[in-house]
Structures are given as C-alpha cells and as structure tokens.
C-alpha cells in the first residue's frame, strides 16, 4: 500500500512533458523551406513550426466509407491556401510544433 501511494504521489508531482492538441483550421500560407504553416482558426491567425518528420495525409476515394488515408504527395509544399486541415500539435518546453496534418474532405482517386 505504501509503495502504491508513493507511485501515485510521484505521478501527480511530475508535470506532463508533452501535451498534444488538435486544431481545426484553414491554411493561410505555407513556407515549406522553413517548415512553417500559417492557419486561420476562427478569427485569429496562427503561425506554427512543422516538425521535419510530420505526417501529412489526405483521404482518397469516392465516398467516406471506402476512402483511405494516404500520404499527401508533395508533403507540406502541396498544401494550398484555403485548404481545411486538422493539425495535431505537441507542446514541449513552451514550444508548440505541428506533428501531423490531415487534409479534410476527400480527394478523388486517380485512374
């Protein structure tokens, strides 16, 4: 019992080092050379750093039921202004970095 209480105390005393957040936004601009993205969230614009190993995906198919998630050809540089996205960010040491970008909606399958 004593060791369980010690573990619980330690877990509560150590703050989370990594916090993840999902942000639904619209792409305003992209600077692929600097790994930066500016998005509109509501009435505010946010400029965020994109991790070099960030996963950037889109859904390909004719309907939502059969659509498959695939890497976006061209990666960050393929995103254009006006595209609806969901960003996953991680905050480490007071710095927020995008680790994943999902393009909203469906992309028709190329034949």
N, CA, C and O atoms as a GROMACS GRO file, in nm:
protein
  444
    1UNK      N    1   0.082  -0.119   0.000
    1UNK     CA    2   0.000   0.000   0.000
    1UNK      C    3   0.088   0.127   0.000
    1UNK      O    4   0.059   0.224  -0.069
    2UNK      N    5   0.192   0.122   0.078
    2UNK     CA    6   0.281   0.236   0.088
    2UNK      C    7   0.348   0.265  -0.047
    2UNK      O    8   0.362   0.381  -0.085
    3UNK      N    9   0.389   0.160  -0.119
    3UNK     CA   10   0.455   0.181  -0.249
    3UNK      C   11   0.356   0.235  -0.352
    3UNK      O   12   0.394   0.315  -0.437
    4UNK      N   13   0.231   0.192  -0.346
    4UNK     CA   14   0.129   0.243  -0.438
    4UNK      C   15   0.108   0.393  -0.415
    4UNK      O   16   0.098   0.470  -0.510
    5UNK      N   17   0.104   0.433  -0.290
    5UNK     CA   18   0.085   0.576  -0.260
    5UNK      C   19   0.206   0.657  -0.305
    5UNK      O   20   0.192   0.770  -0.350
    6UNK      N   21   0.326   0.598  -0.293
    6UNK     CA   22   0.447   0.667  -0.338
    6UNK      C   23   0.444   0.688  -0.488
    6UNK      O   24   0.480   0.796  -0.537
    7UNK      N   25   0.402   0.586  -0.562
    7UNK     CA   26   0.395   0.596  -0.709
    7UNK      C   27   0.292   0.701  -0.749
    7UNK      O   28   0.319   0.784  -0.836
    8UNK      N   29   0.176   0.699  -0.686
    8UNK     CA   30   0.072   0.798  -0.717
    8UNK      C   31   0.120   0.940  -0.687
    8UNK      O   32   0.091   1.032  -0.763
    9UNK      N   33   0.191   0.957  -0.579
    9UNK     CA   34   0.245   1.088  -0.545
    9UNK      C   35   0.344   1.136  -0.652
    9UNK      O   36   0.339   1.251  -0.695
   10UNK      N   37   0.433   1.046  -0.693
   10UNK     CA   38   0.532   1.084  -0.795
   10UNK      C   39   0.466   1.119  -0.926
   10UNK      O   40   0.507   1.215  -0.992
   11UNK      N   41   0.364   1.044  -0.966
   11UNK     CA   42   0.294   1.073  -1.091
   11UNK      C   43   0.224   1.207  -1.086
   11UNK      O   44   0.220   1.279  -1.186
   12UNK      N   45   0.169   1.241  -0.972
   12UNK     CA   46   0.099   1.369  -0.961
   12UNK      C   47   0.197   1.486  -0.949
   12UNK      O   48   0.164   1.598  -0.986
   13UNK      N   49   0.315   1.460  -0.898
   13UNK     CA   50   0.414   1.566  -0.879
   13UNK      C   51   0.488   1.601  -1.006
   13UNK      O   52   0.539   1.713  -1.018
   14UNK      N   53   0.497   1.509  -1.102
   14UNK     CA   54   0.570   1.532  -1.227
   14UNK      C   55   0.473   1.584  -1.332
   14UNK      O   56   0.381   1.512  -1.371
   15UNK      N   57   0.492   1.707  -1.380
   15UNK     CA   58   0.401   1.759  -1.482
   15UNK      C   59   0.423   1.688  -1.616
   15UNK      O   60   0.531   1.636  -1.643
   16UNK      N   61   0.319   1.686  -1.696
   16UNK     CA   62   0.329   1.624  -1.828
   16UNK      C   63   0.430   1.702  -1.911
   16UNK      O   64   0.421   1.824  -1.921
   17UNK      N   65   0.525   1.633  -1.971
   17UNK     CA   66   0.628   1.698  -2.051
   17UNK      C   67   0.579   1.728  -2.192
   17UNK      O   68   0.624   1.824  -2.255
   18UNK      N   69   0.486   1.647  -2.242
   18UNK     CA   70   0.435   1.664  -2.377
   18UNK      C   71   0.283   1.674  -2.371
   18UNK      O   72   0.217   1.588  -2.313
   19UNK      N   73   0.229   1.778  -2.431
   19UNK     CA   74   0.085   1.795  -2.437
   19UNK      C   75   0.044   1.802  -2.583
   19UNK      O   76   0.100   1.881  -2.660
   20UNK      N   77  -0.053   1.720  -2.623
   20UNK     CA   78  -0.098   1.720  -2.761
   20UNK      C   79  -0.230   1.796  -2.771
   20UNK      O   80  -0.311   1.796  -2.678
   21UNK      N   81  -0.250   1.860  -2.886
   21UNK     CA   82  -0.372   1.936  -2.911
   21UNK      C   83  -0.411   1.918  -3.058
   21UNK      O   84  -0.323   1.911  -3.144
   22UNK      N   85  -0.541   1.912  -3.086
   22UNK     CA   86  -0.590   1.909  -3.224
   22UNK      C   87  -0.652   2.043  -3.255
   22UNK      O   88  -0.729   2.098  -3.175
   23UNK      N   89  -0.619   2.097  -3.372
   23UNK     CA   90  -0.668   2.228  -3.414
   23UNK      C   91  -0.731   2.214  -3.552
   23UNK      O   92  -0.665   2.173  -3.647
   24UNK      N   93  -0.860   2.248  -3.563
   24UNK     CA   94  -0.926   2.253  -3.694
   24UNK      C   95  -0.906   2.393  -3.748
   24UNK      O   96  -0.938   2.491  -3.681
   25UNK      N   97  -0.854   2.403  -3.871
   25UNK     CA   98  -0.816   2.533  -3.924
   25UNK      C   99  -0.822   2.534  -4.077
   25UNK      O  100  -0.849   2.433  -4.141
   26UNK      N  101  -0.796   2.653  -4.131
   26UNK     CA  102  -0.788   2.672  -4.276
   26UNK      C  103  -0.649   2.726  -4.306
   26UNK      O  104  -0.603   2.821  -4.243
   27UNK      N  105  -0.581   2.663  -4.404
   27UNK     CA  106  -0.445   2.706  -4.440
   27UNK      C  107  -0.450   2.847  -4.498
   27UNK      O  108  -0.529   2.877  -4.587
   28UNK      N  109  -0.363   2.932  -4.445
   28UNK     CA  110  -0.350   3.067  -4.499
   28UNK      C  111  -0.226   3.075  -4.587
   28UNK      O  112  -0.231   3.130  -4.697
   29UNK      N  113  -0.113   3.018  -4.537
   29UNK     CA  114   0.009   3.014  -4.618
   29UNK      C  115   0.102   2.906  -4.565
   29UNK      O  116   0.090   2.862  -4.450
   30UNK      N  117   0.196   2.864  -4.650
   30UNK     CA  118   0.293   2.761  -4.615
   30UNK      C  119   0.431   2.806  -4.662
   30UNK      O  120   0.446   2.857  -4.774
   31UNK      N  121   0.531   2.787  -4.577
   31UNK     CA  122   0.670   2.809  -4.616
   31UNK      C  123   0.741   2.675  -4.593
   31UNK      O  124   0.794   2.649  -4.485
   32UNK      N  125   0.741   2.592  -4.698
   32UNK     CA  126   0.797   2.456  -4.686
   32UNK      C  127   0.947   2.460  -4.658
   32UNK      O  128   0.998   2.370  -4.591
   33UNK      N  129   1.018   2.561  -4.710
   33UNK     CA  130   1.163   2.571  -4.687
   33UNK      C  131   1.197   2.592  -4.540
   33UNK      O  132   1.299   2.544  -4.491
   34UNK      N  133   1.110   2.665  -4.469
   34UNK     CA  134   1.133   2.693  -4.327
   34UNK      C  135   1.048   2.603  -4.236
   34UNK      O  136   1.051   2.618  -4.114
   35UNK      N  137   0.973   2.510  -4.296
   35UNK     CA  138   0.882   2.421  -4.220
   35UNK      C  139   0.786   2.500  -4.132
   35UNK      O  140   0.772   2.473  -4.013
   36UNK      N  141   0.720   2.599  -4.192
   36UNK     CA  142   0.624   2.682  -4.120
   36UNK      C  143   0.490   2.681  -4.192
   36UNK      O  144   0.483   2.674  -4.314
   37UNK      N  145   0.382   2.689  -4.112
   37UNK     CA  146   0.248   2.697  -4.169
   37UNK      C  147   0.172   2.804  -4.093
   37UNK      O  148   0.181   2.814  -3.970
   38UNK      N  149   0.096   2.886  -4.166
   38UNK     CA  150   0.008   2.985  -4.105
   38UNK      C  151  -0.134   2.942  -4.135
   38UNK      O  152  -0.170   2.918  -4.250
   39UNK      N  153  -0.215   2.932  -4.030
   39UNK     CA  154  -0.353   2.887  -4.044
   39UNK      C  155  -0.447   2.988  -3.978
   39UNK      O  156  -0.408   3.062  -3.888
   40UNK      N  157  -0.571   2.989  -4.025
   40UNK     CA  158  -0.676   3.069  -3.962
   40UNK      C  159  -0.758   2.978  -3.874
   40UNK      O  160  -0.810   2.875  -3.919
   41UNK      N  161  -0.769   3.016  -3.748
   41UNK     CA  162  -0.850   2.942  -3.651
   41UNK      C  163  -0.954   3.041  -3.601
   41UNK      O  164  -0.923   3.129  -3.521
   42UNK      N  165  -1.077   3.026  -3.649
   42UNK     CA  166  -1.178   3.127  -3.617
   42UNK      C  167  -1.138   3.258  -3.680
   42UNK      O  168  -1.116   3.265  -3.801
   43UNK      N  169  -1.129   3.363  -3.599
   43UNK     CA  170  -1.091   3.496  -3.649
   43UNK      C  171  -0.942   3.525  -3.632
   43UNK      O  172  -0.895   3.633  -3.670
   44UNK      N  173  -0.869   3.429  -3.575
   44UNK     CA  174  -0.727   3.453  -3.548
   44UNK      C  175  -0.637   3.371  -3.640
   44UNK      O  176  -0.672   3.260  -3.680
   45UNK      N  177  -0.521   3.427  -3.672
   45UNK     CA  178  -0.420   3.356  -3.749
   45UNK      C  179  -0.313   3.305  -3.654
   45UNK      O  180  -0.276   3.373  -3.558
   46UNK      N  181  -0.263   3.184  -3.683
   46UNK     CA  182  -0.155   3.126  -3.602
   46UNK      C  183  -0.047   3.076  -3.696
   46UNK      O  184  -0.076   3.009  -3.794
   47UNK      N  185   0.078   3.107  -3.666
   47UNK     CA  186   0.192   3.056  -3.742
   47UNK      C  187   0.263   2.955  -3.653
   47UNK      O  188   0.302   2.985  -3.540
   48UNK      N  189   0.279   2.834  -3.708
   48UNK     CA  190   0.336   2.724  -3.631
   48UNK      C  191   0.450   2.658  -3.706
   48UNK      O  192   0.451   2.653  -3.829
   49UNK      N  193   0.546   2.606  -3.630
   49UNK     CA  194   0.654   2.528  -3.690
   49UNK      C  195   0.603   2.387  -3.714
   49UNK      O  196   0.531   2.331  -3.631
   50UNK      N  197   0.640   2.328  -3.827
   50UNK     CA  198   0.601   2.191  -3.861
   50UNK      C  199   0.725   2.103  -3.844
   50UNK      O  200   0.831   2.134  -3.899
   51UNK      N  201   0.712   1.995  -3.768
   51UNK     CA  202   0.823   1.904  -3.747
   51UNK      C  203   0.870   1.847  -3.881
   51UNK      O  204   0.789   1.824  -3.970
   52UNK      N  205   1.000   1.826  -3.894
   52UNK     CA  206   1.055   1.772  -4.019
   52UNK      C  207   0.998   1.635  -4.051
   52UNK      O  208   0.988   1.598  -4.168
   53UNK      N  209   0.960   1.558  -3.948
   53UNK     CA  210   0.905   1.424  -3.968
   53UNK      C  211   0.753   1.420  -3.953
   53UNK      O  212   0.694   1.314  -3.929
   54UNK      N  213   0.688   1.538  -3.967
   54UNK     CA  214   0.542   1.543  -3.952
   54UNK      C  215   0.474   1.458  -4.058
   54UNK      O  216   0.518   1.453  -4.173
   55UNK      N  217   0.366   1.392  -4.019
   55UNK     CA  218   0.287   1.309  -4.111
   55UNK      C  219   0.180   1.399  -4.173
   55UNK      O  220   0.101   1.459  -4.102
   56UNK      N  221   0.179   1.407  -4.306
   56UNK     CA  222   0.082   1.491  -4.377
   56UNK      C  223   0.001   1.399  -4.468
   56UNK      O  224   0.053   1.340  -4.563
   57UNK      N  225  -0.129   1.388  -4.438
   57UNK     CA  226  -0.214   1.292  -4.508
   57UNK      C  227  -0.340   1.356  -4.565
   57UNK      O  228  -0.380   1.466  -4.526
   58UNK      N  229  -0.400   1.283  -4.659
   58UNK     CA  230  -0.531   1.320  -4.713
   58UNK      C  231  -0.610   1.192  -4.734
   58UNK      O  232  -0.553   1.083  -4.737
   59UNK      N  233  -0.742   1.205  -4.748
   59UNK     CA  234  -0.829   1.088  -4.768
   59UNK      C  235  -0.862   1.078  -4.916
   59UNK      O  236  -0.905   1.175  -4.979
   60UNK      N  237  -0.840   0.958  -4.972
   60UNK     CA  238  -0.859   0.935  -5.115
   60UNK      C  239  -0.971   0.834  -5.135
   60UNK      O  240  -0.972   0.727  -5.075
   61UNK      N  241  -1.066   0.870  -5.222
   61UNK     CA  242  -1.176   0.779  -5.253
   61UNK      C  243  -1.299   0.854  -5.301
   61UNK      O  244  -1.302   0.977  -5.302
   62UNK      N  245  -1.400   0.775  -5.340
   62UNK     CA  246  -1.525   0.835  -5.390
   62UNK      C  247  -1.621   0.868  -5.277
   62UNK      O  248  -1.697   0.964  -5.286
   63UNK      N  249  -1.619   0.787  -5.172
   63UNK     CA  250  -1.709   0.815  -5.060
   63UNK      C  251  -1.636   0.792  -4.928
   63UNK      O  252  -1.535   0.722  -4.922
   64UNK      N  253  -1.689   0.850  -4.824
   64UNK     CA  254  -1.624   0.848  -4.693
   64UNK      C  255  -1.605   0.706  -4.640
   64UNK      O  256  -1.506   0.677  -4.573
   65UNK      N  257  -1.699   0.620  -4.671
   65UNK     CA  258  -1.695   0.483  -4.619
   65UNK      C  259  -1.575   0.404  -4.673
   65UNK      O  260  -1.514   0.326  -4.600
   66UNK      N  261  -1.543   0.424  -4.800
   66UNK     CA  262  -1.436   0.347  -4.864
   66UNK      C  263  -1.305   0.425  -4.878
   66UNK      O  264  -1.205   0.370  -4.926
   67UNK      N  265  -1.303   0.550  -4.836
   67UNK     CA  266  -1.183   0.633  -4.851
   67UNK      C  267  -1.070   0.580  -4.763
   67UNK      O  268  -1.092   0.528  -4.654
   68UNK      N  269  -0.948   0.596  -4.813
   68UNK     CA  270  -0.828   0.552  -4.740
   68UNK      C  271  -0.738   0.672  -4.716
   68UNK      O  272  -0.726   0.762  -4.799
   69UNK      N  273  -0.674   0.672  -4.600
   69UNK     CA  274  -0.580   0.778  -4.567
   69UNK      C  275  -0.446   0.746  -4.633
   69UNK      O  276  -0.394   0.636  -4.620
   70UNK      N  277  -0.391   0.845  -4.704
   70UNK     CA  278  -0.262   0.828  -4.772
   70UNK      C  279  -0.175   0.951  -4.747
   70UNK      O  280  -0.226   1.059  -4.719
   71UNK      N  281  -0.044   0.932  -4.759
   71UNK     CA  282   0.046   1.047  -4.750
   71UNK      C  283   0.014   1.143  -4.864
   71UNK      O  284  -0.012   1.100  -4.976
   72UNK      N  285   0.016   1.272  -4.836
   72UNK     CA  286  -0.009   1.374  -4.937
   72UNK      C  287   0.113   1.388  -5.026
   72UNK      O  288   0.221   1.424  -4.977
   73UNK      N  289   0.100   1.360  -5.157
   73UNK     CA  290   0.214   1.376  -5.247
   73UNK      C  291   0.262   1.522  -5.244
   73UNK      O  292   0.183   1.614  -5.259
   74UNK      N  293   0.391   1.541  -5.224
   74UNK     CA  294   0.446   1.676  -5.217
   74UNK      C  295   0.454   1.728  -5.075
   74UNK      O  296   0.515   1.833  -5.050
   75UNK      N  297   0.394   1.656  -4.981
   75UNK     CA  298   0.403   1.692  -4.839
   75UNK      C  299   0.356   1.833  -4.809
   75UNK      O  300   0.257   1.880  -4.865
   76UNK      N  301   0.427   1.900  -4.722
   76UNK     CA  302   0.390   2.034  -4.676
   76UNK      C  303   0.377   2.131  -4.791
   76UNK      O  304   0.286   2.215  -4.792
   77UNK      N  305   0.466   2.122  -4.888
   77UNK     CA  306   0.464   2.213  -5.003
   77UNK      C  307   0.342   2.199  -5.091
   77UNK      O  308   0.314   2.288  -5.172
   78UNK      N  309   0.268   2.088  -5.079
   78UNK     CA  310   0.150   2.066  -5.161
   78UNK      C  311   0.025   2.130  -5.102
   78UNK      O  312  -0.078   2.138  -5.169
   79UNK      N  313   0.032   2.176  -4.978
   79UNK     CA  314  -0.084   2.241  -4.917
   79UNK      C  315  -0.102   2.380  -4.976
   79UNK      O  316  -0.005   2.453  -4.995
   80UNK      N  317  -0.227   2.415  -5.005
   80UNK     CA  318  -0.254   2.546  -5.064
   80UNK      C  319  -0.347   2.626  -4.974
   80UNK      O  320  -0.419   2.571  -4.891
   81UNK      N  321  -0.343   2.757  -4.991
   81UNK     CA  322  -0.428   2.847  -4.913
   81UNK      C  323  -0.575   2.809  -4.933
   81UNK      O  324  -0.618   2.779  -5.045
   82UNK      N  325  -0.650   2.810  -4.825
   82UNK     CA  326  -0.792   2.779  -4.830
   82UNK      C  327  -0.825   2.635  -4.798
   82UNK      O  328  -0.942   2.601  -4.782
   83UNK      N  329  -0.724   2.549  -4.788
   83UNK     CA  330  -0.747   2.407  -4.758
   83UNK      C  331  -0.783   2.391  -4.610
   83UNK      O  332  -0.715   2.443  -4.522
   84UNK      N  333  -0.892   2.316  -4.584
   84UNK     CA  334  -0.930   2.285  -4.447
   84UNK      C  335  -0.844   2.170  -4.397
   84UNK      O  336  -0.829   2.069  -4.465
   85UNK      N  337  -0.788   2.186  -4.277
   85UNK     CA  338  -0.698   2.086  -4.219
   85UNK      C  339  -0.727   2.067  -4.070
   85UNK      O  340  -0.787   2.152  -4.005
   86UNK      N  341  -0.681   1.954  -4.020
   86UNK     CA  342  -0.676   1.931  -3.876
   86UNK      C  343  -0.530   1.912  -3.841
   86UNK      O  344  -0.464   1.820  -3.892
   87UNK      N  345  -0.479   1.997  -3.754
   87UNK     CA  346  -0.339   1.990  -3.712
   87UNK      C  347  -0.331   1.923  -3.575
   87UNK      O  348  -0.413   1.949  -3.487
   88UNK      N  349  -0.233   1.837  -3.559
   88UNK     CA  350  -0.203   1.783  -3.426
   88UNK      C  351  -0.072   1.847  -3.385
   88UNK      O  352   0.028   1.839  -3.457
   89UNK      N  353  -0.073   1.910  -3.268
   89UNK     CA  354   0.048   1.977  -3.220
   89UNK      C  355   0.092   1.915  -3.088
   89UNK      O  356   0.012   1.858  -3.014
   90UNK      N  357   0.219   1.927  -3.061
   90UNK     CA  358   0.275   1.887  -2.933
   90UNK      C  359   0.348   2.007  -2.875
   90UNK      O  360   0.419   2.079  -2.946
   91UNK      N  361   0.329   2.026  -2.747
   91UNK     CA  362   0.395   2.137  -2.679
   91UNK      C  363   0.503   2.081  -2.589
   91UNK      O  364   0.475   2.006  -2.495
   92UNK      N  365   0.628   2.118  -2.619
   92UNK     CA  366   0.742   2.077  -2.539
   92UNK      C  367   0.820   2.201  -2.500
   92UNK      O  368   0.857   2.282  -2.585
   93UNK      N  369   0.844   2.216  -2.371
   93UNK     CA  370   0.921   2.330  -2.322
   93UNK      C  371   0.865   2.463  -2.375
   93UNK      O  372   0.942   2.548  -2.420
   94UNK      N  373   0.734   2.480  -2.369
   94UNK     CA  374   0.665   2.603  -2.411
   94UNK      C  375   0.674   2.632  -2.561
   94UNK      O  376   0.649   2.744  -2.604
   95UNK      N  377   0.710   2.532  -2.642
   95UNK     CA  378   0.717   2.549  -2.787
   95UNK      C  379   0.618   2.453  -2.852
   95UNK      O  380   0.624   2.332  -2.830
   96UNK      N  381   0.526   2.508  -2.932
   96UNK     CA  382   0.424   2.426  -2.998
   96UNK      C  383   0.471   2.391  -3.140
   96UNK      O  384   0.507   2.479  -3.217
   97UNK      N  385   0.469   2.261  -3.172
   97UNK     CA  386   0.514   2.212  -3.302
   97UNK      C  387   0.408   2.121  -3.362
   97UNK      O  388   0.351   2.037  -3.292
   98UNK      N  389   0.383   2.137  -3.491
   98UNK     CA  390   0.287   2.051  -3.562
   98UNK      C  391   0.354   1.917  -3.591
   98UNK      O  392   0.462   1.912  -3.649
   99UNK      N  393   0.288   1.808  -3.549
   99UNK     CA  394   0.341   1.674  -3.573
   99UNK      C  395   0.260   1.598  -3.676
   99UNK      O  396   0.306   1.497  -3.730
  100UNK      N  397   0.138   1.646  -3.705
  100UNK     CA  398   0.054   1.579  -3.804
  100UNK      C  399  -0.041   1.680  -3.866
  100UNK      O  400  -0.094   1.767  -3.797
  101UNK      N  401  -0.062   1.666  -3.998
  101UNK     CA  402  -0.159   1.749  -4.069
  101UNK      C  403  -0.249   1.656  -4.149
  101UNK      O  404  -0.201   1.577  -4.230
  102UNK      N  405  -0.380   1.665  -4.125
  102UNK     CA  406  -0.477   1.586  -4.201
  102UNK      C  407  -0.559   1.682  -4.286
  102UNK      O  408  -0.622   1.774  -4.233
  103UNK      N  409  -0.558   1.661  -4.417
  103UNK     CA  410  -0.639   1.742  -4.507
  103UNK      C  411  -0.782   1.692  -4.496
  103UNK      O  412  -0.807   1.572  -4.507
  104UNK      N  413  -0.876   1.783  -4.473
  104UNK     CA  414  -1.017   1.747  -4.459
  104UNK      C  415  -1.081   1.726  -4.597
  104UNK      O  416  -1.036   1.782  -4.696
  105UNK      N  417  -1.184   1.644  -4.600
  105UNK     CA  418  -1.255   1.618  -4.725
  105UNK      C  419  -1.192   1.503  -4.800
  105UNK      O  420  -1.094   1.442  -4.754
  106UNK      N  421  -1.247   1.473  -4.916
  106UNK     CA  422  -1.200   1.360  -4.998
  106UNK      C  423  -1.132   1.408  -5.124
  106UNK      O  424  -1.172   1.507  -5.185
  107UNK      N  425  -1.028   1.337  -5.162
  107UNK     CA  426  -0.960   1.358  -5.289
  107UNK      C  427  -1.002   1.243  -5.380
  107UNK      O  428  -0.989   1.127  -5.342
  108UNK      N  429  -1.052   1.273  -5.502
  108UNK     CA  430  -1.091   1.164  -5.592
  108UNK      C  431  -0.972   1.075  -5.624
  108UNK      O  432  -0.859   1.123  -5.638
  109UNK      N  433  -0.998   0.947  -5.637
  109UNK     CA  434  -0.893   0.851  -5.670
  109UNK      C  435  -0.853   0.870  -5.816
  109UNK      O  436  -0.939   0.878  -5.904
  110UNK      N  437  -0.722   0.878  -5.842
  110UNK     CA  438  -0.674   0.894  -5.980
  110UNK      C  439  -0.674   0.759  -6.049
  110UNK      O  440  -0.640   0.656  -5.990
  111UNK      N  441  -0.714   0.761  -6.177
  111UNK     CA  442  -0.720   0.636  -6.253
  111UNK      C  443  -0.596   0.617  -6.334
  111UNK      O  444  -0.583   0.517  -6.405
   0.00000   0.00000   0.00000
